[in-house]
């Protein structure tokens, strides 16, 4: 018996991001969001010293909107920081006109966003 509804992951496309993407979130419109570590060396330094507030790792949020056939995509960067505001971002979840960004060790950031800026 073949089920049409499975939770299997299928490879569809490779998207070069040129960053170290951490966790992913797919919003209700099918847009993929990821928090990332643009300087992975700094992220590893931070992971080993989470309690040292003088060590920062840059943070980045990417929004990836695919065409219906997944052959093309548009990548935008709705958030980027040198690590002093939020260090080592690990997840980004949008909700209406807001964005919640979590980090590996410390902060949680709540931002207001506008659709024309993402």
Backbone as CSV, one residue per row, in Angstrom:
resi,resn,N_x,N_y,N_z,CA_x,CA_y,CA_z,C_x,C_y,C_z
1,UNK,0.840,-1.175,0.000,0.000,0.000,0.000,0.889,1.243,0.000
2,UNK,0.624,2.184,-0.861,1.412,3.410,-0.978,0.643,4.578,-0.381
3,UNK,1.282,5.269,0.514,0.644,6.423,1.154,1.097,7.711,0.477
4,UNK,0.170,8.592,0.179,0.484,9.894,-0.404,1.035,10.864,0.640
5,UNK,0.780,10.592,1.907,1.173,11.503,2.981,2.290,10.874,3.802
6,UNK,3.515,11.237,3.478,4.658,10.742,4.242,5.433,11.929,4.787
7,UNK,6.276,11.661,5.727,7.134,12.700,6.291,8.556,12.581,5.763
8,UNK,8.728,11.891,4.659,10.052,11.684,4.084,10.593,12.981,3.498
9,UNK,11.898,13.170,3.636,12.566,14.310,3.021,13.115,13.885,1.673
10,UNK,12.928,14.724,0.685,13.425,14.454,-0.654,14.356,15.576,-1.073
11,UNK,15.467,15.217,-1.713,16.382,16.232,-2.233,15.727,16.899,-3.439
12,UNK,15.655,18.219,-3.411,15.035,18.958,-4.510,16.066,19.816,-5.226
13,UNK,16.857,20.580,-4.463,17.807,21.504,-5.072,18.885,21.859,-4.051
14,UNK,20.067,22.186,-4.544,21.136,22.716,-3.696,21.174,24.222,-3.886
15,UNK,21.187,24.960,-2.785,21.226,26.420,-2.830,22.505,26.890,-2.141
16,UNK,23.429,27.513,-2.889,24.648,28.013,-2.249,24.331,29.249,-1.401
17,UNK,24.585,29.165,-0.112,24.283,30.280,0.793,25.532,31.054,1.196
18,UNK,26.698,30.460,1.088,27.965,31.093,1.459,27.977,31.541,2.916
19,UNK,27.367,30.746,3.762,27.326,30.980,5.198,27.044,29.634,5.853
20,UNK,27.173,29.558,7.159,26.888,28.304,7.871,25.474,28.371,8.434
21,UNK,24.522,27.885,7.656,23.120,27.895,8.087,22.955,26.960,9.279
22,UNK,22.126,27.372,10.235,21.929,26.567,11.444,20.592,25.840,11.343
23,UNK,19.548,26.367,11.906,18.229,25.726,11.856,17.354,26.403,10.806
24,UNK,16.356,25.674,10.327,15.472,26.180,9.282,14.030,26.225,9.766
25,UNK,13.282,27.168,9.199,11.849,27.279,9.469,11.163,27.548,8.139
26,UNK,10.102,26.832,7.856,9.309,27.070,6.648,8.026,27.761,7.081
27,UNK,7.815,28.982,6.564,6.623,29.734,6.971,5.391,29.240,6.204
28,UNK,4.211,29.714,6.565,2.975,29.234,5.914,2.929,29.467,4.400
29,UNK,3.731,30.411,3.880,3.781,30.672,2.441,4.818,29.809,1.726
30,UNK,5.499,28.928,2.464,6.509,28.073,1.864,7.876,28.710,1.751
31,UNK,8.056,29.870,2.363,9.346,30.556,2.338,10.229,29.955,3.428
32,UNK,11.482,29.692,3.081,12.436,29.096,4.007,13.228,30.197,4.714
33,UNK,13.296,30.117,6.028,14.057,31.066,6.846,15.156,30.298,7.562
34,UNK,16.330,30.903,7.675,17.404,30.287,8.441,18.215,31.351,9.156
35,UNK,18.624,31.033,10.357,19.629,31.832,11.044,20.964,31.192,10.694
36,UNK,22.004,32.010,10.633,23.276,31.485,10.149,24.455,32.126,10.872
37,UNK,25.599,31.473,10.682,26.868,31.934,11.235,27.761,32.322,10.054
38,UNK,27.852,33.611,9.724,28.633,34.016,8.557,30.144,33.850,8.733
39,UNK,30.611,33.792,9.983,32.039,33.577,10.256,32.123,32.383,11.209
40,UNK,32.220,31.185,10.652,32.112,29.968,11.456,33.218,29.863,12.498
41,UNK,34.404,30.380,12.190,35.500,30.355,13.173,35.090,31.103,14.443
42,UNK,34.460,32.252,14.280,33.990,33.037,15.431,32.887,32.291,16.178
43,UNK,32.043,31.579,15.447,30.974,30.813,16.093,31.560,29.733,16.994
44,UNK,32.569,29.016,16.513,33.184,27.973,17.338,33.863,28.555,18.569
45,UNK,34.506,29.715,18.420,35.100,30.383,19.586,34.019,30.711,20.609
46,UNK,32.891,31.187,20.121,31.774,31.548,20.999,31.189,30.311,21.682
47,UNK,30.994,29.233,20.939,30.406,28.012,21.509,31.236,27.479,22.671
48,UNK,32.549,27.623,22.571,33.426,27.134,23.626,33.530,28.054,24.824
49,UNK,32.968,29.264,24.706,33.074,30.263,25.771,31.769,31.034,25.930
50,UNK,30.666,30.354,26.042,29.357,31.016,26.091,29.233,32.024,27.230
51,UNK,29.919,31.783,28.328,29.803,32.679,29.480,30.690,33.914,29.379
52,UNK,31.614,33.934,28.430,32.513,35.082,28.264,31.826,36.121,27.378
53,UNK,31.304,37.167,27.999,30.539,38.183,27.262,31.396,39.039,26.338
54,UNK,32.715,38.894,26.396,33.580,39.657,25.496,33.755,38.956,24.149
55,UNK,33.308,37.711,24.046,33.435,36.956,22.794,32.099,36.994,22.060
56,UNK,32.154,37.453,20.808,30.945,37.588,19.991,31.108,36.808,18.690
57,UNK,30.000,36.333,18.178,29.977,35.673,16.882,28.924,36.360,16.019
58,UNK,29.279,36.778,14.809,28.306,37.441,13.951,27.050,36.597,13.733
59,UNK,25.944,37.284,13.535,24.651,36.645,13.307,24.071,37.100,11.980
60,UNK,23.270,36.231,11.391,22.679,36.518,10.087,21.364,35.754,9.973
61,UNK,20.381,36.374,9.340,19.124,35.700,9.018,18.923,35.797,7.511
62,UNK,18.651,34.666,6.889,18.373,34.632,5.455,16.943,34.167,5.221
63,UNK,16.336,34.749,4.203,14.983,34.383,3.769,15.114,33.897,2.331
64,UNK,14.669,32.674,2.064,14.837,32.069,0.745,13.458,31.746,0.179
65,UNK,13.106,32.460,-0.878,11.805,32.257,-1.524,12.035,31.554,-2.859
66,UNK,11.440,30.380,-3.002,11.615,29.568,-4.199,10.515,29.836,-5.214
67,UNK,10.860,29.645,-6.499,9.835,29.643,-7.537,9.019,28.362,-7.375
68,UNK,7.883,28.304,-8.034,7.004,27.136,-7.904,7.680,25.828,-8.320
69,UNK,8.596,25.903,-9.294,9.276,24.687,-9.757,10.621,24.450,-9.050
70,UNK,10.971,25.311,-8.106,12.212,25.222,-7.322,13.473,25.346,-8.175
71,UNK,13.344,25.877,-9.389,14.517,26.031,-10.246,15.219,27.363,-10.023
72,UNK,14.503,28.311,-9.460,15.102,29.601,-9.126,14.662,29.982,-7.718
73,UNK,15.378,30.915,-7.151,15.059,31.378,-5.799,15.595,32.787,-5.607
74,UNK,15.051,33.436,-4.610,15.493,34.782,-4.232,15.910,34.721,-2.766
75,UNK,17.131,35.181,-2.488,17.634,35.201,-1.116,17.742,36.647,-0.663
76,UNK,17.148,36.944,0.481,17.305,38.259,1.095,17.875,38.069,2.495
77,UNK,18.441,39.133,3.016,19.046,39.121,4.344,18.319,40.142,5.215
78,UNK,17.236,39.728,5.883,16.469,40.680,6.688,17.165,41.113,7.969
79,UNK,18.220,40.390,8.372,18.919,40.761,9.601,20.377,40.323,9.513
80,UNK,21.266,41.199,9.963,22.685,40.862,10.091,23.259,41.708,11.218
81,UNK,24.202,41.132,11.935,24.782,41.811,13.088,26.196,41.279,13.305
82,UNK,27.071,42.120,13.841,28.447,41.695,14.093,28.583,40.815,15.332
83,UNK,27.499,40.549,16.013,27.513,39.679,17.177,27.361,40.405,18.495
84,UNK,27.397,41.726,18.453,27.252,42.476,19.708,25.796,42.608,20.131
85,UNK,24.875,42.623,19.175,23.446,42.705,19.496,22.900,41.317,19.825
86,UNK,23.169,40.358,18.946,22.861,38.943,19.211,24.014,38.118,18.658
87,UNK,24.571,37.293,19.502,25.745,36.510,19.141,25.339,35.086,18.773
88,UNK,25.824,34.623,17.621,25.614,33.242,17.159,24.136,32.883,17.014
89,UNK,23.459,33.575,16.119,22.038,33.282,15.883,21.869,31.839,15.421
90,UNK,20.789,31.204,15.896,20.603,29.788,15.565,19.233,29.463,14.974
91,UNK,18.262,30.353,15.114,16.924,30.116,14.560,16.255,31.463,14.323
92,UNK,15.461,31.547,13.277,14.686,32.755,12.984,13.279,32.330,12.586
93,UNK,12.293,32.897,13.262,10.898,32.551,12.991,10.089,33.834,12.821
94,UNK,9.531,34.067,11.626,8.685,35.238,11.424,7.252,34.952,11.858
95,UNK,6.571,36.007,12.291,5.146,35.910,12.604,4.544,37.276,12.351
96,UNK,3.652,37.341,11.362,3.058,38.607,10.934,4.182,39.597,10.654
97,UNK,4.239,40.715,11.337,5.282,41.717,11.089,6.366,41.679,12.157
98,UNK,6.660,40.478,12.637,7.658,40.329,13.683,8.616,39.194,13.324
99,UNK,9.803,39.271,13.902,10.796,38.223,13.699,11.422,37.909,15.047
100,UNK,11.432,36.643,15.398,12.053,36.181,16.630,13.335,35.449,16.248
101,UNK,14.455,35.873,16.839,15.759,35.287,16.533,16.342,34.727,17.824
102,UNK,16.673,33.447,17.797,17.294,32.812,18.955,18.772,32.603,18.711
103,UNK,19.526,32.473,19.800,20.962,32.244,19.673,21.346,30.943,20.357
104,UNK,22.548,30.490,20.098,23.031,29.241,20.659,23.167,29.338,22.178
105,UNK,23.714,30.424,22.667,24.062,30.492,24.092,23.333,31.550,24.912
106,UNK,22.952,32.653,24.334,22.550,33.770,25.171,21.199,34.376,24.837
107,UNK,21.217,35.304,23.924,20.117,36.220,23.700,18.959,35.622,22.916
108,UNK,17.869,36.341,23.006,16.701,36.126,22.161,16.283,37.521,21.721
109,UNK,16.140,37.728,20.423,15.826,39.056,19.904,14.452,39.035,19.250
110,UNK,13.662,40.041,19.549,12.339,40.221,18.959,12.388,41.503,18.140
111,UNK,12.177,41.393,16.826,12.263,42.539,15.919,10.923,42.767,15.235
112,UNK,10.645,44.008,14.935,9.551,44.336,14.029,10.128,44.343,12.624
113,UNK,9.405,43.763,11.673,9.862,43.750,10.283,8.738,44.237,9.384
114,UNK,9.136,44.762,8.219,8.160,45.199,7.217,8.379,44.368,5.965
115,UNK,7.301,43.990,5.327,7.412,43.124,4.151,8.223,43.771,3.034
116,UNK,8.222,45.096,2.943,8.981,45.754,1.881,10.480,45.788,2.174
117,UNK,10.901,45.389,3.363,12.325,45.395,3.696,12.921,43.995,3.761
118,UNK,12.111,42.969,3.532,12.650,41.611,3.581,12.655,41.024,2.194
